[in-house]
Every structure is written in C-alpha cells, then in structure tokens.
Amino acid sequence: MNKIGLLKSLRNASRGNLFSTEIPKATKEEENKINVWLTELESEGKIKLRECVQRESSVYLHGIMKYASE
C-alpha cells in the first residue's frame, strides 16, 4: 500500500464525506508509514482526520473527506 492506495481505500470507505475504516498492519514500520501518509494527506487538504486509533493488528481511521476543488 502507498499514499494513493490509502486515499483510494478511504474514498471507498466513505459515506458522503465521512469515512471510517480499519487498515490491517503487520509491522511497526507499516504503522509509521501509514502515519506519514495520513499527515501528508492532511497537509495537502484531502482529508481531515478526527480519530486514529492504533490497535494490535490494525489502524482504525475516522474522519472527513474534503472535496473542495482548487
């Protein structure tokens, strides 16, 4: 998975402009990559993250998709 794949999975999990999804992770390195991608997507103005919960085998994400065009 990469940043674009993460954004696509968030769009598929969205209901209107709200999303809620759980992304499986295998290692601590994957968890760090997911956090970096989320930070990048937020700084680009594509998402607004409300909740990010690190679980034992997954990362739970809840937030808002931003659809404003530039």
Biopython code that builds the backbone (N, CA, C, O; Angstrom):
import numpy as np
from Bio.PDB.StructureBuilder import StructureBuilder

atoms = [
    (1, "MET", "N", (0.852, -1.173, 0.000)),
    (1, "MET", "CA", (0.000, 0.000, 0.000)),
    (1, "MET", "C", (0.900, 1.239, 0.000)),
    (1, "MET", "O", (1.975, 1.251, 0.600)),
    (2, "ASN", "N", (0.433, 2.266, -0.683)),
    (2, "ASN", "CA", (1.121, 3.551, -0.682)),
    (2, "ASN", "C", (0.117, 4.657, -0.366)),
    (2, "ASN", "O", (-1.033, 4.376, -0.029)),
    (3, "LYS", "N", (0.551, 5.916, -0.473)),
    (3, "LYS", "CA", (-0.323, 7.039, -0.119)),
    (3, "LYS", "C", (-1.560, 7.081, -1.010)),
    (3, "LYS", "O", (-2.659, 7.335, -0.517)),
    (4, "ILE", "N", (-1.405, 6.837, -2.312)),
    (4, "ILE", "CA", (-2.536, 6.856, -3.240)),
    (4, "ILE", "C", (-3.486, 5.701, -2.922)),
    (4, "ILE", "O", (-4.704, 5.879, -2.954)),
    (5, "GLY", "N", (-2.946, 4.527, -2.619)),
    (5, "GLY", "CA", (-3.770, 3.388, -2.236)),
    (5, "GLY", "C", (-4.541, 3.647, -0.958)),
    (5, "GLY", "O", (-5.692, 3.231, -0.824)),
    (6, "LEU", "N", (-3.905, 4.336, -0.014)),
    (6, "LEU", "CA", (-4.578, 4.691, 1.234)),
    (6, "LEU", "C", (-5.738, 5.647, 0.961)),
    (6, "LEU", "O", (-6.825, 5.481, 1.514)),
    (7, "LEU", "N", (-5.507, 6.645, 0.109)),
    (7, "LEU", "CA", (-6.561, 7.597, -0.225)),
    (7, "LEU", "C", (-7.724, 6.901, -0.929)),
    (7, "LEU", "O", (-8.883, 7.218, -0.663)),
    (8, "LYS", "N", (-7.426, 5.959, -1.822)),
    (8, "LYS", "CA", (-8.484, 5.210, -2.518)),
    (8, "LYS", "C", (-9.296, 4.380, -1.529)),
    (8, "LYS", "O", (-10.521, 4.319, -1.630)),
    (9, "SER", "N", (-8.629, 3.745, -0.581)),
    (9, "SER", "CA", (-9.367, 2.932, 0.394)),
    (9, "SER", "C", (-10.226, 3.815, 1.294)),
    (9, "SER", "O", (-11.304, 3.397, 1.716)),
    (10, "LEU", "N", (-9.769, 5.026, 1.595)),
    (10, "LEU", "CA", (-10.575, 5.951, 2.387)),
    (10, "LEU", "C", (-11.790, 6.417, 1.594)),
    (10, "LEU", "O", (-12.880, 6.555, 2.148)),
    (11, "ARG", "N", (-11.604, 6.660, 0.299)),
    (11, "ARG", "CA", (-12.739, 7.067, -0.545)),
    (11, "ARG", "C", (-13.760, 5.945, -0.661)),
    (11, "ARG", "O", (-14.964, 6.202, -0.657)),
    (12, "ASN", "N", (-13.291, 4.692, -0.766)),
    (12, "ASN", "CA", (-14.205, 3.558, -0.851)),
    (12, "ASN", "C", (-14.957, 3.346, 0.466)),
    (12, "ASN", "O", (-16.082, 2.847, 0.468)),
    (13, "ALA", "N", (-14.338, 3.721, 1.571)),
    (13, "ALA", "CA", (-14.965, 3.541, 2.883)),
    (13, "ALA", "C", (-15.815, 4.742, 3.286)),
    (13, "ALA", "O", (-16.395, 4.760, 4.371)),
    (14, "SER", "N", (-15.888, 5.744, 2.411)),
    (14, "SER", "CA", (-16.594, 6.963, 2.798)),
    (14, "SER", "C", (-18.092, 6.842, 2.556)),
    (14, "SER", "O", (-18.550, 6.116, 1.674)),
    (15, "ARG", "N", (-18.820, 7.564, 3.353)),
    (15, "ARG", "CA", (-20.273, 7.676, 3.256)),
    (15, "ARG", "C", (-20.561, 9.160, 3.198)),
    (15, "ARG", "O", (-20.526, 9.851, 4.216)),
    (16, "GLY", "N", (-20.846, 9.648, 2.002)),
    (16, "GLY", "CA", (-20.926, 11.096, 1.836)),
    (16, "GLY", "C", (-19.507, 11.634, 1.903)),
    (16, "GLY", "O", (-18.671, 11.293, 1.067)),
    (17, "ASN", "N", (-19.236, 12.462, 2.881)),
    (17, "ASN", "CA", (-17.865, 12.923, 3.040)),
    (17, "ASN", "C", (-17.211, 12.394, 4.321)),
    (17, "ASN", "O", (-16.083, 12.776, 4.632)),
    (18, "LEU", "N", (-17.892, 11.529, 5.061)),
    (18, "LEU", "CA", (-17.323, 10.905, 6.258)),
    (18, "LEU", "C", (-16.771, 9.528, 5.933)),
    (18, "LEU", "O", (-17.374, 8.779, 5.164)),
    (19, "PHE", "N", (-15.641, 9.194, 6.509)),
    (19, "PHE", "CA", (-15.095, 7.844, 6.319)),
    (19, "PHE", "C", (-14.774, 7.221, 7.663)),
    (19, "PHE", "O", (-14.484, 7.904, 8.645)),
    (20, "SER", "N", (-14.835, 5.911, 7.670)),
    (20, "SER", "CA", (-14.484, 5.122, 8.834)),
    (20, "SER", "C", (-13.984, 3.782, 8.322)),
    (20, "SER", "O", (-14.727, 3.053, 7.665)),
    (21, "THR", "N", (-12.745, 3.453, 8.611)),
    (21, "THR", "CA", (-12.171, 2.215, 8.102)),
    (21, "THR", "C", (-11.104, 1.696, 9.047)),
    (21, "THR", "O", (-10.594, 2.423, 9.899)),
    (22, "GLU", "N", (-10.779, 0.431, 8.879)),
    (22, "GLU", "CA", (-9.739, -0.215, 9.655)),
    (22, "GLU", "C", (-8.733, -0.811, 8.675)),
    (22, "GLU", "O", (-9.097, -1.626, 7.827)),
    (23, "ILE", "N", (-7.482, -0.410, 8.789)),
    (23, "ILE", "CA", (-6.441, -0.856, 7.870)),
    (23, "ILE", "C", (-5.536, -1.833, 8.598)),
    (23, "ILE", "O", (-4.967, -1.489, 9.634)),
    (24, "PRO", "N", (-5.390, -3.057, 8.070)),
    (24, "PRO", "CA", (-4.516, -4.033, 8.737)),
    (24, "PRO", "C", (-3.046, -3.632, 8.607)),
    (24, "PRO", "O", (-2.640, -3.042, 7.605)),
    (25, "LYS", "N", (-2.266, -3.955, 9.620)),
    (25, "LYS", "CA", (-0.827, -3.699, 9.586)),
    (25, "LYS", "C", (-0.115, -4.950, 10.087)),
    (25, "LYS", "O", (-0.664, -5.721, 10.874)),
    (26, "ALA", "N", (1.099, -5.135, 9.626)),
    (26, "ALA", "CA", (1.845, -6.306, 10.045)),
    (26, "ALA", "C", (3.026, -5.919, 10.943)),
    (26, "ALA", "O", (3.388, -6.665, 11.853)),
    (27, "THR", "N", (3.620, -4.761, 10.686)),
    (27, "THR", "CA", (4.810, -4.372, 11.429)),
    (27, "THR", "C", (4.705, -2.937, 11.938)),
    (27, "THR", "O", (3.818, -2.187, 11.531)),
    (28, "LYS", "N", (5.594, -2.574, 12.807)),
    (28, "LYS", "CA", (5.675, -1.206, 13.324)),
    (28, "LYS", "C", (6.057, -0.252, 12.193)),
    (28, "LYS", "O", (5.628, 0.902, 12.188)),
    (29, "GLU", "N", (6.856, -0.720, 11.240)),
    (29, "GLU", "CA", (7.252, 0.105, 10.094)),
    (29, "GLU", "C", (6.039, 0.497, 9.249)),
    (29, "GLU", "O", (5.938, 1.638, 8.798)),
    (30, "GLU", "N", (5.121, -0.447, 9.036)),
    (30, "GLU", "CA", (3.892, -0.147, 8.294)),
    (30, "GLU", "C", (3.056, 0.893, 9.039)),
    (30, "GLU", "O", (2.466, 1.775, 8.416)),
    (31, "GLU", "N", (3.002, 0.796, 10.341)),
    (31, "GLU", "CA", (2.262, 1.763, 11.155)),
    (31, "GLU", "C", (2.849, 3.162, 10.975)),
    (31, "GLU", "O", (2.108, 4.136, 10.841)),
    (32, "ASN", "N", (4.171, 3.262, 10.973)),
    (32, "ASN", "CA", (4.829, 4.553, 10.792)),
    (32, "ASN", "C", (4.563, 5.120, 9.406)),
    (32, "ASN", "O", (4.348, 6.324, 9.259)),
    (33, "LYS", "N", (4.574, 4.262, 8.381)),
    (33, "LYS", "CA", (4.295, 4.708, 7.013)),
    (33, "LYS", "C", (2.869, 5.236, 6.904)),
    (33, "LYS", "O", (2.639, 6.268, 6.273)),
    (34, "ILE", "N", (1.920, 4.548, 7.508)),
    (34, "ILE", "CA", (0.517, 4.982, 7.476)),
    (34, "ILE", "C", (0.390, 6.350, 8.127)),
    (34, "ILE", "O", (-0.322, 7.213, 7.613)),
    (35, "ASN", "N", (1.070, 6.563, 9.252)),
    (35, "ASN", "CA", (1.021, 7.865, 9.930)),
    (35, "ASN", "C", (1.613, 8.972, 9.063)),
    (35, "ASN", "O", (1.086, 10.085, 9.036)),
    (36, "VAL", "N", (2.692, 8.681, 8.362)),
    (36, "VAL", "CA", (3.306, 9.673, 7.472)),
    (36, "VAL", "C", (2.358, 10.015, 6.334)),
    (36, "VAL", "O", (2.186, 11.189, 6.003)),
    (37, "TRP", "N", (1.742, 9.006, 5.731)),
    (37, "TRP", "CA", (0.812, 9.247, 4.614)),
    (37, "TRP", "C", (-0.401, 10.043, 5.078)),
    (37, "TRP", "O", (-0.873, 10.927, 4.362)),
    (38, "LEU", "N", (-0.905, 9.739, 6.259)),
    (38, "LEU", "CA", (-2.047, 10.486, 6.789)),
    (38, "LEU", "C", (-1.690, 11.948, 7.010)),
    (38, "LEU", "O", (-2.485, 12.838, 6.709)),
    (39, "THR", "N", (-0.505, 12.192, 7.530)),
    (39, "THR", "CA", (-0.046, 13.561, 7.740)),
    (39, "THR", "C", (0.066, 14.301, 6.412)),
    (39, "THR", "O", (-0.318, 15.466, 6.311)),
    (40, "GLU", "N", (0.595, 13.619, 5.389)),
    (40, "GLU", "CA", (0.727, 14.232, 4.065)),
    (40, "GLU", "C", (-0.641, 14.544, 3.466)),
    (40, "GLU", "O", (-0.837, 15.623, 2.908)),
    (41, "LEU", "N", (-1.588, 13.614, 3.575)),
    (41, "LEU", "CA", (-2.929, 13.835, 3.035)),
    (41, "LEU", "C", (-3.630, 14.990, 3.747)),
    (41, "LEU", "O", (-4.359, 15.761, 3.123)),
    (42, "GLU", "N", (-3.407, 15.105, 5.060)),
    (42, "GLU", "CA", (-4.000, 16.223, 5.798)),
    (42, "GLU", "C", (-3.371, 17.550, 5.381)),
    (42, "GLU", "O", (-4.076, 18.547, 5.220)),
    (43, "SER", "N", (-2.052, 17.568, 5.208)),
    (43, "SER", "CA", (-1.391, 18.817, 4.824)),
    (43, "SER", "C", (-1.741, 19.224, 3.394)),
    (43, "SER", "O", (-1.721, 20.413, 3.074)),
    (44, "GLU", "N", (-2.063, 18.255, 2.526)),
    (44, "GLU", "CA", (-2.490, 18.543, 1.160)),
    (44, "GLU", "C", (-3.943, 18.993, 1.104)),
    (44, "GLU", "O", (-4.408, 19.459, 0.064)),
    (45, "GLY", "N", (-4.663, 18.858, 2.214)),
    (45, "GLY", "CA", (-6.049, 19.290, 2.280)),
    (45, "GLY", "C", (-7.031, 18.288, 1.703)),
    (45, "GLY", "O", (-8.146, 18.667, 1.342)),
    (46, "LYS", "N", (-6.648, 17.010, 1.605)),
    (46, "LYS", "CA", (-7.536, 15.994, 1.038)),
    (46, "LYS", "C", (-8.425, 15.343, 2.088)),
    (46, "LYS", "O", (-9.533, 14.901, 1.782)),
    (47, "ILE", "N", (-7.939, 15.282, 3.327)),
    (47, "ILE", "CA", (-8.723, 14.690, 4.416)),
    (47, "ILE", "C", (-8.584, 15.529, 5.681)),
    (47, "ILE", "O", (-7.666, 16.338, 5.810)),
    (48, "LYS", "N", (-9.503, 15.321, 6.599)),
    (48, "LYS", "CA", (-9.422, 15.869, 7.955)),
    (48, "LYS", "C", (-9.630, 14.695, 8.885)),
    (48, "LYS", "O", (-10.732, 14.151, 8.965)),
    (49, "LEU", "N", (-8.593, 14.302, 9.582)),
    (49, "LEU", "CA", (-8.637, 13.132, 10.445)),
    (49, "LEU", "C", (-9.209, 13.503, 11.805)),
    (49, "LEU", "O", (-8.707, 14.410, 12.469)),
    (50, "ARG", "N", (-10.251, 12.807, 12.214)),
    (50, "ARG", "CA", (-10.863, 13.030, 13.531)),
    (50, "ARG", "C", (-10.291, 12.078, 14.565)),
    (50, "ARG", "O", (-10.056, 12.455, 15.713)),
    (51, "GLU", "N", (-10.069, 10.835, 14.144)),
    (51, "GLU", "CA", (-9.632, 9.813, 15.093)),
    (51, "GLU", "C", (-8.710, 8.826, 14.393)),
    (51, "GLU", "O", (-8.990, 8.373, 13.283)),
    (52, "CYS", "N", (-7.615, 8.502, 15.053)),
    (52, "CYS", "CA", (-6.678, 7.490, 14.561)),
    (52, "CYS", "C", (-6.284, 6.636, 15.760)),
    (52, "CYS", "O", (-5.565, 7.096, 16.647)),
    (53, "VAL", "N", (-6.756, 5.392, 15.786)),
    (53, "VAL", "CA", (-6.519, 4.508, 16.920)),
    (53, "VAL", "C", (-5.608, 3.372, 16.474)),
    (53, "VAL", "O", (-5.929, 2.628, 15.547)),
    (54, "GLN", "N", (-4.469, 3.251, 17.146)),
    (54, "GLN", "CA", (-3.525, 2.174, 16.853)),
    (54, "GLN", "C", (-3.953, 0.934, 17.641)),
    (54, "GLN", "O", (-3.914, 0.920, 18.871)),
    (55, "ARG", "N", (-4.356, -0.085, 16.920)),
    (55, "ARG", "CA", (-4.725, -1.343, 17.575)),
    (55, "ARG", "C", (-3.602, -2.344, 17.364)),
    (55, "ARG", "O", (-2.627, -2.056, 16.670)),
    (56, "GLU", "N", (-3.738, -3.514, 17.959)),
    (56, "GLU", "CA", (-2.667, -4.503, 17.909)),
    (56, "GLU", "C", (-2.333, -4.933, 16.485)),
    (56, "GLU", "O", (-1.158, -5.045, 16.135)),
    (57, "SER", "N", (-3.346, -5.173, 15.664)),
    (57, "SER", "CA", (-3.088, -5.668, 14.312)),
    (57, "SER", "C", (-3.656, -4.770, 13.220)),
    (57, "SER", "O", (-3.678, -5.153, 12.051)),
    (58, "SER", "N", (-4.120, -3.568, 13.596)),
    (58, "SER", "CA", (-4.704, -2.671, 12.599)),
    (58, "SER", "C", (-4.657, -1.227, 13.080)),
    (58, "SER", "O", (-4.308, -0.935, 14.224)),
    (59, "VAL", "N", (-5.023, -0.333, 12.159)),
    (59, "VAL", "CA", (-5.143, 1.088, 12.468)),
    (59, "VAL", "C", (-6.562, 1.500, 12.106)),
    (59, "VAL", "O", (-6.979, 1.343, 10.959)),
    (60, "TYR", "N", (-7.310, 2.026, 13.075)),
    (60, "TYR", "CA", (-8.681, 2.478, 12.845)),
    (60, "TYR", "C", (-8.648, 3.966, 12.532)),
    (60, "TYR", "O", (-8.060, 4.749, 13.278)),
    (61, "LEU", "N", (-9.287, 4.360, 11.415)),
    (61, "LEU", "CA", (-9.302, 5.753, 10.976)),
    (61, "LEU", "C", (-10.738, 6.246, 10.844)),
    (61, "LEU", "O", (-11.609, 5.534, 10.345)),
    (62, "HIS", "N", (-10.969, 7.457, 11.293)),
    (62, "HIS", "CA", (-12.279, 8.094, 11.191)),
    (62, "HIS", "C", (-12.042, 9.561, 10.893)),
    (62, "HIS", "O", (-11.262, 10.220, 11.579)),
    (63, "GLY", "N", (-12.720, 10.082, 9.858)),
    (63, "GLY", "CA", (-12.515, 11.485, 9.517)),
    (63, "GLY", "C", (-13.422, 11.953, 8.402)),
    (63, "GLY", "O", (-14.458, 11.350, 8.122)),
    (64, "ILE", "N", (-13.007, 13.055, 7.760)),
    (64, "ILE", "CA", (-13.795, 13.716, 6.726)),
    (64, "ILE", "C", (-12.974, 13.811, 5.450)),
    (64, "ILE", "O", (-11.802, 14.184, 5.475)),
    (65, "MET", "N", (-13.614, 13.465, 4.323)),
    (65, "MET", "CA", (-13.010, 13.669, 3.001)),
    (65, "MET", "C", (-13.300, 15.097, 2.584)),
    (65, "MET", "O", (-14.428, 15.568, 2.731)),
    (66, "LYS", "N", (-12.308, 15.787, 2.069)),
    (66, "LYS", "CA", (-12.508, 17.155, 1.590)),
    (66, "LYS", "C", (-12.609, 17.115, 0.070)),
    (66, "LYS", "O", (-11.707, 16.620, -0.606)),
    (67, "TYR", "N", (-13.706, 17.637, -0.463)),
    (67, "TYR", "CA", (-13.953, 17.583, -1.898)),
    (67, "TYR", "C", (-13.769, 18.921, -2.594)),
    (67, "TYR", "O", (-14.049, 19.027, -3.788)),
    (68, "ALA", "N", (-13.307, 19.945, -1.889)),
    (68, "ALA", "CA", (-13.168, 21.275, -2.484)),
    (68, "ALA", "C", (-12.144, 21.239, -3.616)),
    (68, "ALA", "O", (-11.050, 20.696, -3.465)),
    (69, "SER", "N", (-12.515, 21.822, -4.739)),
    (69, "SER", "CA", (-11.586, 21.882, -5.864)),
    (69, "SER", "C", (-10.703, 23.113, -5.742)),
    (69, "SER", "O", (-11.080, 24.106, -5.120)),
    (70, "GLU", "N", (-9.529, 23.035, -6.342)),
    (70, "GLU", "CA", (-8.584, 24.151, -6.251)),
    (70, "GLU", "C", (-8.695, 25.056, -7.447)),
    (70, "GLU", "O", (-7.974, 26.049, -7.539)),
]
sb = StructureBuilder()
sb.init_structure("model")
sb.init_model(0)
sb.init_chain("A")
sb.init_seg("    ")
for serial, (resi, resn, name, xyz) in enumerate(atoms, 1):
    if name == "N":
        sb.init_residue(resn, " ", resi, " ")
    sb.init_atom(name, np.array(xyz, "f"), 0.0, 1.0, " ", f" {name:<3s}", serial, name[0])
structure = sb.get_structure()
